[in-house]
């Protein structure tokens, strides 16, 4: 483990990480940056002014909205993450097919401008409830919020809109949260909720050898209660399923500042690997902000398809893959970020061929503490990760 930590530290301390601007790509791409609130306010006011000029000129108004469709995503091997191609379409107000989205976009911009003036944060749920009749469903206001980030060229956190607390962290980490020092070894088995405002997190300190990224809350609770981080000095973090923005930002901040390797523990199914890839390469719906949200070089520790036979997981604890599971697995085999890792390709092929999947909890068939007392110690001692 110390060799892995040294390697991660050396990699982090080496050359400055590549950015889009360092590459001479044939395709123009769009990326957002963190902006201070005053700049966000200025961007909104400039946009509204240009719309007013357009209306006064008799041209009506429309928003230039970057396309976030799947066809507009690009995996860049040199960066090992997904980015957004710079392609936009007009969202017209005077068009029956886009008038609703244009109206919601206008309303979201108005609400963000209010946040800028008051210098306060709200949750995405708060934002939805400001105009339930217009938004109808939170997924609609959430989607337009991401559009607004793209239009203004800033990260979503720059808009002072955050998601509710979801991720948690426990183990060998001390950090300041808005000035208060937090010791994550003294937070009980529940751990410390990851703050939704990552900009208030600072002064990270740790004697850990690695970060253990866990997909499931149940596995996290087992490791936290067993104080696994005392036997193997580590920081344990989970988003309890699908990665949220705050957990992704927090993970990247830990790896960058502490220069620690990240090992992932996910279910042995296509969705476990997809979750791992969101942390590592980014999600397609937020590819415009992949530079801030991705954590490079995450190692796949388990549970891997080859582990099912290696650790003799009972047949009754293995689940048959559905047709959709198999399709998802095959689709992953076509993804560039999978193809670049031969070990991942081999494991996915085992999964698709066997048509079997398993949850982390399948290890409990050998005992409730098998995960923390046998499986993970063996994995770490054998340095068995990809």
Secondary structure, 3 states (H helix, E strand, C coil): CHHHHHHHHHHHHCCCCCCHHHCCCCCCEECCECCCHHHHHHHHHHHHHHHHHHHHCCCCCEEEEECCCHHHEEEECCCCEEEEECCEEEEECCCCCCHHHHHHHHHHHHHHHHHHHHCCCEEHHHHHHCCHHHHCCHHHHHHHHHHHHHHHCECHHHHCEECCCCCEEEECCEEEECCEEEECCCCCCCCEECCCCHHHEEEEECCCCEEEEECCHHHHHHHHHCCHHHHCCEEEEECCCCCCHHHHHHHHHHHHHHCCEEEEECCECHHHHHHHHHHHHCCHHHHHHHHHHCCCCEEEEECCCCHHHHCCCCHHHCEECCHHHHHHHHHHHCCHHHHCCHHHHHHHHHHHHHCEEECHHHHHHHCCCHHHHHHHHHHHHCCCCC
